[in-house]
Each structure stands twice: as structure tokens, then as C-alpha cells.
Amino acid sequence: MVNLPPLPRKRLGQHFLIDPNLLRKIVSLAEIQPSDSVCEIGPGGGALTGLLCQTANQVLALEVDARMVEFLKTELVGYANLDVQEQDALRYSFEDLPEHTIIVANLPYNISTPIMFRLLEAQQKISRMVLTIQLEVAQRLVAKPSTKDYGVLSVMVQHLAEVTFGFKVSRKCFRPVPDVDSGVVRLDVRQDHQEGPVALAQFQRTVRAAFGQRRKTLMNALRSAGISDECLHQVQQDTGISLTRRAETLSVQEFRILSRAMPPL
């Protein structure tokens, strides 16, 4: 008889992916090699965890639900390369991961964005991520300039990672069934844009200020953030970026150029 995991808890946003074909597609998208270390966030009942253990050298599974931790340690006891820890991903120190770790996660919809940014802050330890997230968020991650989905999240993530859309996952593939569909995305962490916390904070503040009043020009949006007209005209001259444009028309590279030319925000 197959042992069933504890029932999902709504307050934790638990929705378990049950389709074995989709689980295999996730593992394939991650391109895990026998020598790789993998960190799985939110293993739930362990359907994906077992596949990861069969593929990777080491698997660290972080689960906030103590019931699930106990279940996984019992059900997957045969995998010597598995370390199941009761941890909150919003507090876990991802900087302590082995170098070149691959992240695989089915993230709760309500906390997917803050977890994603915590992972990107540990960019020196993570090579790539395969994330199952709300479809709307996945579409924003891969959005291009001058589209309705392109915004702060698009620019912030694409600054630090090469983002590709893997595939859509119907809500019917989860138990319990959520209210929306999901999407699986792959984030390959950029090695060419690894920067210190000061430069990264400046970039983030510049992007947020630029999109702070989406319908306004960059000149007006940045002026509202407290930058003087004299300074803005100098930035325009130095970068060659017209501040009569709106934020959603700038590429990620143009935001990098703009951020470097801006005074501290």
C-alpha cells in the first residue's frame, strides 16, 4: 500500500503537482547532471524529490511544514543523497549552499516573488533555477519591452538571469486544485552581471523610480523621486537615453546604463 502524505494546508499555500509526466519535464528542463547539487524548495509529498534524488549527486529539500518533513524522512529513507530540513525559505541562508547549486521549486503563489529575490541575492552560489509559479507571474518574468506585462519584476529578474518559459501547467494537475494555472520557468543566473549589494540596490531603486508612475515620462517619474532637472539633463546627455521615453520602452541593458549614470537614490 502506498502511504499518502498529510493533507495540504491552505494557510501554507500548498498545492501538490501530481502529474508524473510534468514532474519528469521539470527534471528534464533543469538539465541535472550526476555530479550536481540540487536544492528543492517545498517538496511537499516528495513526488518530485524522488526523481531529483535519482538524478543528482546531492539533494537538499527545504520544507516549512513539520508534518511533511516527518513524512519525507520516512518515505524517502532509501535515498542516502537526500537531506530533508524543516526550513522557511523566506529565512533560509541560501548563501550557504554549495557553489553551482540548481534550485527546483514549486513556490506558493503568495510568496513566490520574495523567495525568488532571496535566491537571486545568492547568485554566486546558484547556477540556475526551475520554478513552478503562477502563470501570470511567469509571463511577467519573460516579458519584453513595450508589452503590458513588462515592468519592475521583468527588469529586476532579467538583469540577474536569463529567463526562459518552459511550459504551462493546468490548475487541474494540482491537488488541491488552485484558482489559477501555473507556468514553469527556467532562470540561468548571469555570470556577467554579478555585482555588489550597493550597485544592485542602486539598480533596483532606479527601476522602481522609473516605473513608479508608469504613464509618465522618465523625466517626470525620476523628478518625482527627488532628482533635480539639472541632474536629469546631465544623465540624458551622458547616456544618450531620451528621458522623454516611458519606462516600459527601455531594455534591461538601457536600465543598466541609466542606473550607473544616476546619482544615489
N, C-alpha and C positions, 0 to 999 in steps of 0.2 A: 504494500500500500504506500502511495506517495504521500508524504507529510505535507500539509498545506501551511503556508506562512500565516502569521497573525493577520487579522483583518486590517486593512489600511485605515489610517486615522485622517479624517478630513482636516483637522487643525494643522497637520503637518504637510498638507498638500500632496498626500501620497496617491499616486496613480501608477499602477504597475503595468509595464508593457508586457503583453502575454504572447504576441505573435512570434513564433520561433524563427520564421523567415526574416522578419525585420531585425531581430536580435543578431542574426548572422550577418545581415547587411551592415549593421553598425560596427561589428568587429572588422568586417572587410574594409569599411571606409577608414577605420583607424590605422590600417596597414601595420599591425603589430608584428614585430619580429620576435623569435625565441629568446633574444637577449634583452628585450625591452622591460622596463619597469612601468607599470600601469597604476594609476590611482583612479578608482571608481568612486564617484560621489552619489550617494543614495542608492545602494544596491538593492534595497527592498527585500524581496523574497529570494534573490540570488539567481534568477534565470539567466541574466547576462554575466554574472560573476563567474559562474562555472565555465562559460565559454572563454572568458578572459584568462582564467587560470590554465586552460588547455593550450593557450596561445603564447602567453607572456612568460618571462622569467620570474617576475615577482608582481603580485597584485596587492595593493593596499586598498581596502574597502572602508570608506568612511560613512557611518550610518548614525543618525541622531537618535533613532528610536531603539531604546534598550531591548524591547521585545524582539525586534528584527535581528539585532546583534546576537542575541542568545540563539535564535533560530538558525542563523547563518553558521555560527560556530559549530552547531550540531550537525546540520545538513551537509556542510561542505568540509567536514573534518578530514576528509581524504586528500585534500589539496594542501600539500606541505608548503607551497609557494604563496599561500594566502594569509594575509594579516588583516583581520576584521577589528576595527576600532570604533568605539562609541564616541563620535566626534560631531560637533556642529561645524559645517563647512563655512559658516559666517565668521567663525572664530579660529579655525584651524590655521596653523602657520605653514602655508604652502612653500615658504622659503626653505623649509627643512626637507623637502622632497629630494630624491636623488636627481642628478642632472639628467636632462633629456627625458624626463617623465612624460608619459602620454596620459592625458586626462580623458576619461569616458564618463559621461554623467547624464542622467535623466533628472533635470532640475525642476523642483517645484516652481510653478508659474509665478508665484508671488515673490520669490526671492532670486529668480534666475539672473537678473541684471547685477545686483550687488555681488553675487558669487562670481559671476563672470569677470567683473573688475578686480576682485581679490585675486583671481587666478592670473589675470594679465599683469598684476603688480609683481607676481613671482615669475616674470617672463624668463629670467636667467635659468630657471630650473625646469621649465616646461617647453617641450618641442612642439606639441600640437594638442588640440582638444577636439573631441567629437561630442557634441552636446545635443540632447533632445530637449527642445524648448517650445514654447507657444509659437504657433505658425506666424502670427503677426510680428513677434519679436525676431524670428528668423528672417523674415522678409526685410525688416529694418536693418539687420546686420549686413545684408548683401546689397542694399540699395545703392544706386548710383546717383551722382549729382543731377539736380533738376527733376527729381521724381518726388512724389508725395511722401514716400517712406524714408527719404534721405534726411537725416537730422543728426542731433548730437550723438546718439548711440552709434549710428553708422560711422561717423568720422572717428570717434574715440576708439572703437574696436579696430577699424581698418587701418588706423595709424600704427597699431601694435601687432596686427596679424593679417595674414592673407585669408580672407573668408570665402568659403565656397558652400553653396547649398547642396546638401546631399539628396534628400528626398522628403516628401511629405508623409506624415503618419496620421491616418484617420483616427479620430477620437474613439472609434469602435474597437481599436486594438488595445485599449487600456481597460483595466479594472481597478476601481470603478470607472465608469465612462465619464470623462470630463466634459465641460461645456463647449470646448473648442478643439480644433485639430492642432497637431504639433508638426514641427519640422526638425530635421536633423541637419546640423551644420558642422563643418569642419573648419577649425581655426589653426592655421600654421603660424606659429609665433615668428615674427620678423626678427631676424638676427641683425639686420642692417639699421634698425631704429631702436636699439636698446639704449636707453638714456637714463640719467639720474632722476631722482624724485623731484628736484627743483624744476628741471626742464619739462618733465611730464606734467607737473602741476600747472606750469605756465601755459602749456598747450591746452590742457583741459579747460582752464579759465578763459582762454581766448575763444575756444569753440563755444563754450556756454554763453559768453557775452555776445558773440556773433549771432547765435540762434535765439538769444533772449527775447528779441522782438522780430519774429520770423518775417513779417511782412515789410519790415523796414529795410532800408539800405544798410550796408555795413557801416557807413559813416554815422548814421543816426543810432544804430544799435550800439556801436562802440563808444559813441559820445555819451549815451545813456549809462554806460559802465564807468564813466568818470574820466575818459581820455580826452584831453584837450584837442581843439581843432588844429592847433599848430602841430601837435604831435601826430595826429592822424594824417595830415597832409604830408608830413615827412615820411611816415610809414608808406603811404601810397607812392611817393616818389622813389623810395628805396627798394620797394618790392616790385613795382610795375603792376600791382594788382589794383584795379579801379575799385574804390570804396563806394561807388555808386551801385555796385552789384549787390545782390542779396546773398545771404549765407549759403542757401541751398544750391547756388550755382558754382561754388568753389569746390575744387577737387581736394582730396586729402593732402596731396603734395602742396597745393596752394595754402592750405591751412598751416602746414609746417613752416612755410616761408613767412607767412603772416605772423605766426607765433614768435618766431625768432626776432622779428623786427619790432614787435610791440614792447612797450615799457612794462615792467612788472605790474600785474593786475592784482 
